[in-house]
C-alpha cells in the first residue's frame, strides 16, 4: 500500500471567538495546493481512499484532492487525523483499510511529521512537513508496528 501524507495548505489566522477547527484555507493556500496536486496527478497518483481530519482546512485540502486527482469514492472524515492525535491512532485507522492500494491522508502538524517518522519505524526521525507538502510511504505489511519505506516527498517550492 502507498500512503500519501498530505498536509493542509496555508490557512487563515485564527481570531477571537473562532474555533481552530473552523480556520479555512487562504486563496494562496488553495493555489499552491492545486499546483502540488497537478504534479501528483501527472505522476499517475490515484488514491483508492481519502481520509481527512474533520477540521475545515483539512477537509478543503481533501476536497481539492478529490477534484484534481479525479477521486470517485467517499471522503472519510476521522478524528484520528486531528492535530492532537497520535501516530499509533492513525496507524490503527490505516490498518482498518489495509485492502486499499493507495490512501491519501489530509491533516496537520505536528501530527504528520511524527506520523511520517512512525510509519518509517524511526520515531526519533525529524521530518520538516511544510504546509501543502505531500510524502509517499510504502507499506507492505500491517504488523502492530509499521516498517515503511519513504518513496518521495514534494513541497510546493519544488514545482511552482
C-alpha positions, 0 to 999 in steps of 0.5 A, a space after each residue: 500500500 502507498 500512503 500519501 501524507 498530505 498536509 493542509 495548505 496555508 490557512 487563515 489566522 485564527 481570531 477571537 471567538 473562532 474555533 481552530 477547527 473552523 480556520 479555512 484555507 487562504 486563496 494562496 493556500 488553495 493555489 499552491 495546493 492545486 499546483 502540488 496536486 497537478 504534479 501528483 496527478 501527472 505522476 499517475 497518483 490515484 488514491 483508492 481512499 481519502 481520509 481527512 481530519 474533520 477540521 475545515 482546512 483539512 477537509 478543503 485540502 481533501 476536497 481539492 484532492 478529490 477534484 484534481 486527482 479525479 477521486 470517485 469514492 467517499 471522503 472519510 472524515 476521522 478524528 484520528 487525523 486531528 492535530 492532537 492525535 497520535 501516530 499509533 491512532 492513525 496507524 490503527 485507522 490505516 490498518 482498518 483499510 489495509 485492502 486499499 492500494 493507495 490512501 491519501 491522508 489530509 491533516 496537520 502538524 505536528 501530527 504528520 511529521 511524527 506520523 511520517 517518522 512512525 510509519 518509517 519505524 524511526 520515531 526519533 526521525 525529524 521530518 520538516 512537513 511544510 504546509 501543502 507538502 505531500 510524502 509517499 510511504 510504502 507499506 507492505 505489511 500491517 504488523 502492530 508496528 509499521 516498517 515503511 519505506 519513504 518513496 518521495 516527498 514534494 513541497 510546493 517550492 519544488 514545482 511552482 
